[in-house]
Amino acid sequence: MFRTDTYYPEPPANFIEAGSRALLLNIRCGGNAVLLLLEACRWMTHILKRRQEVGRQLFVVGIKSFGVTSTVALFTGMILALQAGLILKGYNQEVNVGILVSQTMCREMGPFMTALILAASVGSAMAAELGTMTVSEEIDALTVMSINPVRYIVMPRIVALMVMCPVLTVYTDIIGILGGGLIANTQLDVSWTAYLRNAVHGSSASQMLTLKEIYTGMCKALVFGTVVATISCYQGLATTNGAIGVGKATRRAVVISFLLVLVIGYVMTRLFY
């Protein structure tokens, strides 16, 4: 189920056949990843039995990611406020920088940056860990002992990312908005009171930060966390060819996660708005 290669007795005759083989391989891998996610969801009824491992993964995904998440969120908000504020200042509208930062962070940048951070740090680690277990035949040993590797290894990791990605997204939104306020106050001469008032209420009812923006970000974060965890676990379980294969699987996990986050983020934004 987890193999990513397909045996062909002869090399492709031309580029059309080579492209067709690559397309079929990608479709097969995508289908297997979906099946892995569905099987992990089926085993989520065993969360209490695996609560110790779930708790450990929550700690790894959440607490250990707070440092890099804080730094990225802070500077994301600062950059947004600075770039937008310099443009708005030319129209004497720099006081409205708060609503722009809050809307952008809650709708897009919060879940997007959180997903990229988790894919690069946690997702790559998951792919490398499971890949090492696969090539060293630890996964086969679990199967021999009648222990389902999806229930034992994959399910806790998917649950951890599904829970912590929205949590970290809220944290990223808050830190980003505060970072934007820091720039607005120190470089754009906008008071904290005016900045926070505009960040929440805007200058009109149509610009108000509503629950829709927050729910949209949370929904995106949930989907992004699920995608990153599924891709990382699948690439780890599909690893072959020893240490070289572990490196390739880790790279594929990060690259595919980045691409899917971008594509799915656009699709979800189009659906919501």
N, C-alpha and C positions, 0 to 999 in steps of 0.2 A: 504493500500500500504506500510506503513512504519513499520508494525509489524515485529518483528524478531523471534517470537515464532510460532510454528506450533502445533496445538492440535492433540494429538493422544489419543484415548480412553484407550489404554492399554500400559504398559511399554514395552520396547523392549524385545523380547524373548532371544536374544543372542547378542554378540558383533558385529556380522555382521549387524544385523538390526539396532543396535545403531549407527554404523558407517555410514550406508546408510542414516539414518535420518539426521545425522549431515551434510553429504555431500549435501543432498537435501536442507537443510536449508541454507547452505552457498551459494549454487547456486541461491536460491531464493533471498537472501539478496543482492548478487552481481548484479543480474538482476534488482532489485528494485533501487539499487544505480545508475546503468547506466540510468534507466528511469528518475530518479531524475535529473541527469546531463543533459539529453536531454531536459527535460522540462525547466530547468533553462536557457539553451542556447536559447530555443524558446522565453523566456521572456527577453532576452538581448536587444531586440528592445526597451525596456522601460527604458534603462539606464538613459536617460536624465530626465525622470519623477522621477527616484529614485536617482538622482545625489547627493542629500544631504546624504543619507544613504551610497551610494557607496563611497563618499568622507570620511565619518567617518570610514568606514571599511578600506580604504586605509591608513588612519592615524594609526589605531590600528595595522594593519598588518605590515606596513612599518616603520613608525617613531618610534613606541614603541618597535620595534625589533632591532633597530640599536645598542643598547648597548650590548646585548648578542651576536649579530651577529659579532660585531667588536672584541669582546674578543675571541670568538671561532675561527674566521678567522685568527686573529693574531697568536694565539698559534698553529693553524693547520699548517700555513706556517713555523713557527719557528721549529716545530717538524720535518716536512718534510725536511727542510734544514739541521737540525742538524743530523738526522739519515742518510740521503743520503750523506751529506758532510763528515761524519766520515768514511764512506766506500770509497768514492771517494778519500779521502785524502791519503789512502793507495796506490793508484795508481798515485798520483800527478795530479789528474784530478778534484780537488775541485772547480776549476773555472767554471766547467760545471754544478754546482749545480743549477744555475739559470734556465736553460732550463728544468731541471727535475721538479723544483717547479712550474714553470709557466704552463707546460704541464699538470701536475697532478691537479693543481687547476682549470684550465679552463675546462679540460675534465671531471673530476670526482669529486674531493673533493669540489669544489665550489658549484655546484648544489646539491650535496649529503648532505653536511653539512647544507646548507641553508634549504633544505626540512626537515631535521630532527629537526632543530631549530623551524621552523614554525609548524611542527606537534606537538612538545612537548609543545610549548607555545600558539600559536594561535589556532591550531586545537583542543587541549583539552579544551580551553576556549569556542570555538564555540559549541562543543559537550555538554558541561555543561550548557551553556546558553540556547540552543535550547531544551535540555533535561528538564531543569527546566520549560521552557514555555510549554512543552508538558504535563508533569505530573500535572501542575497547570491549564491545560485546556485552556491556552491562544491561542494555535494553533487552537483548536476547536472553540473558540470565533471568531477568524479571519474568519474561514470558514463559520460560521453562518452569519457573516456580509458581506458575498460574497467577501471577500478579499482572493485572492490566496496566501497561505503561501509561496509557492515557489517563486513567483514574489516579494513578500513583504519582505521576510527574507533571503531565500537561495541565490537568484540570486546576490544580492550585495556582499555577502561574497565570492562566487565563483569568481566573477569578480575581487575582491580585491586581492585574492591570485594568480589568473592568471596573474595579472599585476605586483604585487610586488615581487613575487618569482624570476622572471628573473632580476628585478632591484637589489634586494638584492644579487643575485648571482654575478652580475658584481662587486658590492661593496665587496663581500667576496673574489673574485678573486684578486682584487687590494690590499686589506689589507693583504691577505695571501702571495702574492708575496713580498710586502714590509716587512712583518714579516720575510720571508725567507732571504731577503737581509740584515736585521738587524743581523741575526745569521751569515750569510756568511761574513759580514764585521767585526764583533766583535770576532768571534770564529774560523773562517776558514781563516782569512787574505785574503779575496777576496774583492777587491775594489768595491765601488758602481757602478762605470762605467763598470767594467768588468762583474759584476753580472747582471746589467740591459741589457747590450749588449747581453749576452748569454741567458737571459730570453726571449728576443724577437727574436734574430736571430740564437741562437745556434752556434755550431761549424761547421755546414754544412747546406746545403740547405734542407736536409731531416729532420733535427731537428728544423727547423724554426717554430716558433709559427704562424700558418696560421689562416685564417678566419674560416676554418673548425672546429678547436678546439673551437673557440668562439661560433660559431653557434651550435655546438653539445651541449655545456653547456647550451646555451639559450633554445634550444629545450627540453632538459631534465628538466630544471627548469620550463618551461611552463607546461609540463606534470605532474611533481611532484606537482606543486601548485594546478593544477586541481584535482588531485587524493586526496590530503590532504583535500581540501575544500569539495569535494563530500563526502568522507568517514565521515568527522567530522559532516557535516550537516545531513547526513542520520542517523548516529548513534544517534544524538540528537533528530531527529524527531521520531525515532523508540523506544524511551525510554519508559519503563513501570515500575511499582512497586515503584513509589515515589522516595525518596531520595536515596535509595539503588540502584535503577535502574539508576539514574543519574551518580553515581560513576562507575557503571559497563559500562555504555555507554561511559563515558570519557576514561576509560581504554581501551575498545575495539577500540575506535577511534585512540588512539595513537599507540597501538600495530599493528593494521591492516595497518595503514599508514606507519609505519616503515617497515613492511614486504613488502608491495607493492612497496615502494621506492627502496628497495634492489633488488627485482626481476625485476622491470621495468628498473632500472638502468643498470642491467646486460644485459637485452634483447636489450635495445637501444644501448649500447656500442657495442654489437655483430653486430647489424644491421649497425651501422655507420662505423665500422672498420673490 
